[in-house]
Amino acid sequence: MVAVKQDEKEGAARKAVFSPVDNRARVEAVVRRIGDAIELGLIADGEQLPGESELAGQLGVSTVTLREALMALRQQGLVTTRRGRGGGSFVSVPEVPADDRLKARLRGWSTDELRDLGDHWAALSGAAARLAAQRTEPDDLRQLHRTAEELAHTGDAAARSRLYGRFHVELAAAAQSTRLTREQVALQSEIGALLCLVLADDAFREEVADRHRALVSAVQDGAHETAGTLAERCVREPVARLVAVRLGL
C-alpha cells in the first residue's frame, strides 16, 4: 500500500485534493476532485485511497455520498475496487487518448474559447508565481524542482502533459493558496490532456522544461515579477500552439 500522507510542504497540492468539497452537488464534486487529481498524477497509478470512513471525513461528505462517487469513478475506469484481505479502492490511470480522439476533443473548442481559457490560465499561474516568490522558503520548492526535472526527461507525451499540469498545480500550492490550487486542478481537467498534441514535440518540450526551471529559480530568489512573467509565458505559448493546431483541423 502506498501511503497517502506525505511531507506537509511537498504535499500541499494533494492536501487541496483531500479537503472538504463544496456543499453543492457533492457527488459530482467528489468525482471531479478525485478524477482530476488522478489525471494530473497527484494520486499515483495503483495507489490505494484511504478507507471509506477516512476519505469521507477528509472530503467532508457522508459515506453514502462517497460510495456513489467511487461508483462513478469506477465506471470511468479511474478507480478499481478489490474485495477481501488487502482490498479497497485503488487508482487506475486511464490509457492515453488516441491522437484522433484528442483532435476530436479539440474541435469542440473554438479558437476564441481557447484564447479566453489561456488568458484565465495565465492570470492564475502568474498570480500563483508572484505569491509563491513572496511566501515560500527554498525547502518548500523541492516538489516543483522534482516535477520540472521529470518533465525534462520524460519521453511519453501523455506523461509530459500530466507533469506539465501538475507543475502548475504545485506552483499554486507553493503560493499557499487553496483556492488557486483547486482552480488549477479544475482548469487542468479542461485542457490538460490536449497538451499531448503540442508536448509530443521534443524541441518544444525542452523549451518548456528550461522555462519551468527558470521559473522555479525566480520563485526561489524571491523575484516575484520575473516569476509572474515567466509563469504567464509558460502558459501562453502552449495555448498558442493549441490554437494553431485547432486552426489546422
N, C-alpha and C positions, 0 to 999 in steps of 0.2 A: 504493500500500500504506500502511495506517495503522500507525504504529509501535506495538508493544505496550508498550514500556518508557516510563514517564512519570516525572516528578519523584518522588523517593522518598517525600516526605511526602504528596503528593497521591495516590500510587499504592498506599498501604498496603492498601486493600481488594482491589485487583487482585493484589497480591503474595500475599495469602492464597489467591486463586483458583489462581495458578500456583505452588503449593508442594506438596511431596510428599503424596500421598494415603495414606489408611490402608492397611495391608497386606491387610486383609480385603476380599474381593470387589472387586478393584481395577478391573475393567472398569466395574462399576456405580458405583463411587466416582468414576471419571473422568467418566462420563456425567452423573452428578448434579452434580458440581462445575462443569463447564463449562456444562451446561444451566441450572443455577440462575443462574450469572453472566450468561448471555445474557438470561434472563427479567428480571433486575434491571437490565439495561442497563450492567453493569460492563464488558462487552465489547460494542462498538458494532456495530450492523447494518452488514454489508458489510465489517467488519474482517477482515483476514487473520490467521489464527492462525499462531504460529511453525511452522517446519518440523517434520516428524515427529520427527527426532532431538532437536532442541532442546526441543520440548514434552515429549517422553517424559522427557528428563533433568530438566526443571523439576518434573514431577509425580512423578518417582521410579519410573517404570514402564518396562517393556520396550516397544520399538516395536510388537511384536505386540499387546500389551495396548492400546496407544494406537490402533492401527488398528481393533481391534474396537470400541473406544469411539466412534471417529469414525464408523464404520459405523452404530452405534446412533443417534448424533446426526443423521446424515443421514436415517435412517428416521423420526425425529421431526420432520424439517423444520427443525432448528436449525442445521444446517451444510450447505453445498454444496461440492462439490469440482470444481475446474476443472483440466483437463489442459493440457499443453503449456507454452510460454513464458509466464511470469507466472501460472502456475497455483498451486494449493494449496488449502487448506481455508479457507472464508470463512463468517463468521457470517450467519445468516439469521433475523432476528427474526420469530417467528410472528405470524400475523394475530390481531387482537383476538378473544377468545372472545365469542360472541354472549351477550346478556343471559340468554336462557333456558338456555344451556349453563352459565353461571356459577351460576344459581339451582339447576340440577340438581346441580351440584357441591356447592353449599352444603347441599342436602338430605342429603348424605352425612355431615354433621356434626350431632351433637346439640347442644343449647344448652349442656349441661354440658361437652362436649368443647371448644366454642368458648370458654367461660369459663375452662376449665383452660389452654387454649393462651394466652389473654390474660394469665393470671397468669404463665405462664412467660415470655412475651414481655416483659411489663412488668418482670419481675425482671432479664432480660438487659439491656434498654435502660437501666433505672435504674442498674444496676451499671456499665455502659459509660459513661454520662454522668458519674457520680461520679469514675470513674477518669480519664476524659478531662480533667475540670476540674482534676485534680491533676497530670496528667502532660504536658499539651500546652502549646505556645507558640502565640501568635497566628497565626504563619505556617502552623502545622500545620492550621489550620481553614479554609483557603481553599476546599477542595473542599466541605466542609459548607456554607459560605456559598453557594457556587455552586448546589449542589443545592437548597437551601432557596429560593433565588430562582427557579430553574427551575420548581419546583413552584408557586410563587405566580403564574406567568404561563403555565402550560400549560393548554390547554383540553380536551385529549383525556383521557378517563377512564383509558384503559389506560396512557397515558404518566404520568399522575398516580400511578397505583398503583406503577409501576416506580420513579419518583422517590422516592415515599414509602418503599418498601422499601430503595432504595439509600441514602437518608439514614440509616436505622438501621444498615445495614452499615458505612457510613463513620463513624458515631459509634463503633461498636465498634473500628474500625481506629484512630480517634483515641485510643482508650483504650490503644493499643499492646498489644492482646491478640489474638493469632492465634486462640486457641480461641473467644473471644467472637465474633470476626468470622466464623469458619466456622459457628458455631452460628446466627448471624443469617442467613447466607446460606441455610442449610438450612431455617430457620423460614420465610423468605420464600417458599421453594418450596412450602410447605404452604398458606399463606394469602394470599400476595401478590396473585394475580390476583383473588381475591374482593373485594379492596378497591375494585375498579372499581364495585361495587354501592353503595358509600357515598361515594366520592370524586367521583362524577359530579355531586353537589350542589355548586354553585358557592359557596354561602354556607359550607358546611362546609369546602370546600377552603380558603377564605380563613382560617377559624379555624385549620385545621391549619397553614397556611403561617405565620401570625402566631406560633403556638406554637413552631414549629420555629425561627423567628428568635430568639425569646426564649430558647430552649434553647441555641442557639449562643452567644448573648451571655453566658449564665450560665456556660457552659463556658469561654469566653474570659476572663471575670472571675475564674475560679477558685472560683466559688460552687458547690461540689460538691453540697451538699444540695439547693439550689434546682434545679440541673441534673438531679439524680436524680429529684426530684419531678415536674418538667416532662416528663422522658422517660417516666416511668410514665403520666402523664396523656395524653401523645401517643399511647400505645398503647391504653390502656383505653377511650378514647372511640370510636375506630373499631370496636373489637371489640364494644363495647356496641351500636353501630348494626348491626353484622352480626348479632348475636343478635336484635335487633328484626326485621330482615329475615327471619331464619330462622323466627321465630315466626309471621310473616305468610304463610309458604309453605303 
